[in-house]
Amino acid sequence: MALRMRKNQVAAPLPNCPLTACLALIGGAWTPNIIWYLSGGPRRFSELRGDLPGISSKVLTQRLRELEQSGVASRHVLPTSPPSVEYALTELGHDLLPAIRSIVEIGQKLKSHQESRLAGSPEDGSPESVPAPAEPRKAGPRISQL
């Protein structure tokens, strides 16, 4: 016997859902990490590259442009020779920090839960119920550094 489809109890999202807009911004690879490092104060491009080993110049440039266009980060050209560019969080960017900190806290809890499951014995006693550790990725954001 097939189960009857239940009606969703949550209201449909608005046409321009703010949750979707926010997650589209911070959901990009490396974006939360960039925001995190900018939270410590203005950073030059080369400093951010050093903060984020594994990120390519192309991706860092793209993410910084996206953050600037969305009003999360500002770009300031320094009057040096050769010219340098410095990036900083705007007020809107600082408003994202509590959300990112909360995501980090939940991520730590999830990691702890997964580690305790791997270290402990399986609930049903069979080795198949313990998932194999995932292969480490070669590139991508390092949320664990947050």
C-alpha positions as CSV (number, residue, x, y, z in Angstrom):
1,M,0.0,0.0,0.0
2,A,1.5,3.4,-1.0
3,L,1.7,6.1,1.5
4,R,-0.4,9.2,1.0
5,M,1.4,12.4,0.1
6,R,1.2,14.8,3.1
7,K,0.7,18.5,2.7
8,N,3.7,20.6,3.7
9,Q,3.0,22.6,6.9
10,V,5.6,25.3,6.1
11,A,4.5,28.4,4.1
12,A,5.9,28.6,0.6
13,P,9.0,30.8,0.3
14,L,8.6,34.3,-1.0
15,P,9.4,34.9,-4.7
16,N,12.7,36.6,-3.8
17,C,13.4,34.5,-0.7
18,P,15.9,36.1,1.6
19,L,17.2,32.7,2.8
20,T,17.9,31.7,-0.8
21,A,19.7,35.0,-1.5
22,C,21.9,34.7,1.6
23,L,22.8,31.1,1.0
24,A,23.5,31.8,-2.6
25,L,26.1,34.3,-1.4
26,I,27.8,32.4,1.4
27,G,27.2,29.0,-0.1
28,G,29.9,29.5,-2.7
29,A,33.2,27.6,-2.3
30,W,35.7,29.6,-0.2
31,T,33.2,32.5,0.5
32,P,32.7,31.8,4.2
33,N,36.4,31.4,4.6
34,I,37.1,34.8,2.9
35,I,34.5,36.5,5.1
36,W,36.1,34.9,8.2
37,Y,39.6,36.1,7.4
38,L,38.3,39.6,6.5
39,S,36.6,39.7,9.9
40,G,40.0,40.3,11.5
41,G,40.5,43.5,9.5
42,P,41.5,44.6,6.1
43,R,43.5,42.2,4.0
44,R,45.4,42.5,0.8
45,F,44.9,40.0,-2.0
46,S,48.3,38.3,-1.4
47,E,47.5,38.0,2.3
48,L,44.2,36.3,1.6
49,R,46.0,33.9,-0.7
50,G,48.3,33.1,2.2
51,D,45.4,32.6,4.5
52,L,43.7,30.2,2.1
53,P,46.2,27.7,0.8
54,G,44.7,25.8,-2.1
55,I,42.5,28.6,-3.5
56,S,43.5,29.7,-7.0
57,S,43.9,33.4,-7.8
58,K,41.0,33.1,-10.3
59,V,38.6,31.8,-7.7
60,L,39.7,34.3,-5.0
61,T,39.3,37.1,-7.5
62,Q,35.8,35.9,-8.4
63,R,34.7,35.5,-4.8
64,L,36.0,38.9,-3.9
65,R,34.2,40.5,-6.8
66,E,31.0,38.7,-5.8
67,L,31.4,39.9,-2.2
68,E,32.0,43.5,-3.4
69,Q,29.0,43.5,-5.8
70,S,26.7,42.2,-3.0
71,G,27.9,44.9,-0.6
72,V,29.6,42.4,1.8
73,A,33.1,43.6,1.2
74,S,34.7,46.8,0.1
75,R,37.8,47.2,-2.2
76,H,40.2,50.1,-1.6
77,V,43.2,50.8,-3.9
78,L,46.2,51.9,-1.8
79,P,48.4,54.7,-3.2
80,T,51.6,52.6,-3.3
81,S,54.0,51.8,-6.0
82,P,53.0,49.3,-7.4
83,P,49.4,49.8,-6.4
84,S,48.0,47.4,-3.9
85,V,44.3,46.6,-3.2
86,E,42.9,46.0,0.2
87,Y,39.6,44.3,1.0
88,A,37.5,44.8,4.1
89,L,34.1,43.8,5.4
90,T,31.3,46.3,5.2
91,E,28.7,46.6,7.9
92,L,26.6,44.1,5.9
93,G,29.6,41.7,5.9
94,H,30.0,42.1,9.7
95,D,26.3,41.2,10.0
96,L,27.0,37.8,8.4
97,L,29.6,36.8,11.1
98,P,27.2,35.5,13.8
99,A,25.6,33.2,11.2
100,I,29.0,31.9,10.1
101,R,30.1,31.4,13.7
102,S,26.9,29.5,14.3
103,I,27.6,27.3,11.3
104,V,31.1,26.6,12.6
105,E,29.7,25.6,16.0
106,I,27.2,23.2,14.5
107,G,30.0,21.9,12.2
108,Q,32.2,21.2,15.2
109,K,29.3,19.3,16.8
110,L,28.7,17.3,13.7
111,K,32.4,16.4,13.4
112,S,32.4,15.4,17.1
113,H,29.3,13.3,16.6
114,Q,30.8,11.6,13.5
115,E,34.1,10.9,15.3
116,S,32.4,9.4,18.3
117,R,30.3,7.2,16.0
118,L,33.5,6.0,14.2
119,A,35.3,5.4,17.5
120,G,32.4,3.6,19.2
121,S,31.0,0.3,18.4
122,P,28.1,0.1,15.9
123,E,24.6,0.0,17.4
124,D,23.7,-3.3,15.8
125,G,27.1,-4.8,16.3
126,S,27.9,-5.2,12.6
127,P,30.9,-3.5,11.1
128,E,28.8,-2.5,8.1
129,S,26.9,0.1,10.1
130,V,30.0,2.2,10.6
131,P,30.5,4.4,7.5
132,A,34.0,4.6,6.0
133,P,35.7,7.9,6.4
134,A,35.4,10.1,3.3
135,E,38.4,10.7,1.1
136,P,39.9,14.1,1.8
137,R,39.3,16.6,-1.0
138,K,42.3,18.1,-2.8
139,A,40.8,21.6,-3.1
140,G,37.9,23.4,-1.6
141,P,37.1,25.5,1.4
142,R,38.8,24.7,4.7
143,I,35.9,25.3,7.0
144,S,37.8,23.5,9.7
145,Q,40.2,26.4,9.8
146,L,37.3,28.7,10.8
